[in-house]
Amino acid sequence: MKRVGLLTSGGDAPGMNAAIRAVTRAAIYNGLEVIGFRRGYEGLLDGDVIPLSISSVGGIILRGGTMLRTARSDRFKKPEGIREGLRRLKEFDIDALVVIGGDGSFHGAYELHKLGFPVVGIPGTIDNDMAGTDCTIGFDTACNTALDCIEKLRDTASSHERLFIVEVMGRNAGFLALEAAVAAGAEFVLVPEIPFEMDTLCQKLHYAHERGKTHSLIIIAEGVMPAADLQSKLKDTGGYDARIIVLGHIQRGGNPSSFDAVLASRLGGGAIDALIRGDYGTMVGRISGKIVASPIQVAWEQKKDLDEDMLRLVDILGI
Ligand code: ATP
C-alpha cells in the first residue's frame, strides 16, 4: 500500500479537521501518501482531489468544519455511482480509502469494500447514533454548544417565570437531547426512541407548578416533532404558554472541544494502524478507552441504545 485516499461525507461535525490532520500525518509517518477528495463522494466522482501534506494540515486541529468540505451525493448511492467511484480511485492510484462521516457515509464505504476495495471508516457525526464506538467525533462539542445556549435561556426562563422548549438536532436519535438535558438540568426531555403522551407531560408540568416551580425547560429532539407543534399542543392540552428556541445548525459549528480533538486524533491514527494491519472493511471506534476496529456494518446493524438510567435521572432531578 502506497497511497491513501481521504474524504469527509454527510453532515459536518466539529473535530473532522483534527481527524483529517491525524490521518494525514499518521499516514506520512508510516511512509504513505495521502490524497484528499473534496466534497465527499461527490468530489470522488468528479475527481476533485487535493494532495495532503504535513504542512497542508497544519493549524487545523482546533478549527470547526472540514477543510475537505463535505456533501451528500445521490449519484454515489446508485450502482453506477459506486462503479464510477471505484474507477476514480484506480485512476488516482489510490490503494485504500478512509471515510470520515456518519452511518450513511459508511454504507457508501461498505459498497466499495464489497467490490474488494480496502476501506476504513472514522465515525464523525454530532448525533452519536453509531454502534462500534462509545462516542462519535463532534458529539461532545455539539452538547457543549447546546449547553451554552440553554444556559443563557435558563437565565431568562427563571427571570420571567416561563416555560421554554428547546429543540436540538436528532432526527432518529435522542443522544444529544438526553446529554444536554442532564447537563443543563432540564425538567423534561423528549426523544424519538421513547413515545410520550401529551396528557402525561401536562400533568407533570402541573405537579411541578404546584410544587412551586416557577419555570421549566423541555428539551426535544427534532425527530419527535417540531418545537412549534409541541408549543401548540401544550397550549391546546394544558393551556401552557411556552416559548420555543430551535438551535438548528449552530450545534454543528464551532471549534472542537478537547475531548473531540483528542478522540479525532486517536481515531485518525487508529484508522491508519488498521490499514497497515490489513483490517479492511472496518470502522475504528473508542470503546471503554481503547481504539478498536470493528466490521463497518456494525455502525448500522447494531443498535446503540439510549441510557435508560440517564432518562430516569432527568425525571428524578427535575423534581
Ligand atoms: P450524518 O449522520 O451527519 O447525517 P451521514 O454520513 O449518515 O452523516 P448521509 O447523508 O446519510 O450522512 O450519507 C452521506 C452520503 O453517503 C450520501 O449522500 C451518499 O453519498 C452516501 N451514502 C449513503 N447511503 C449510501 C448507500 N446505501 N450506498 C452508497 N452510498 C451511500
Residues whose N, C-alpha, C, O or C-beta is under 5 A from the ligand:
A	BS01	ATP	S9 G10 G11 Y41 A71 R72 S73 D74 F76 K77 G101 G102 D103 G104 S105 H107 G108 E111 G124 T125
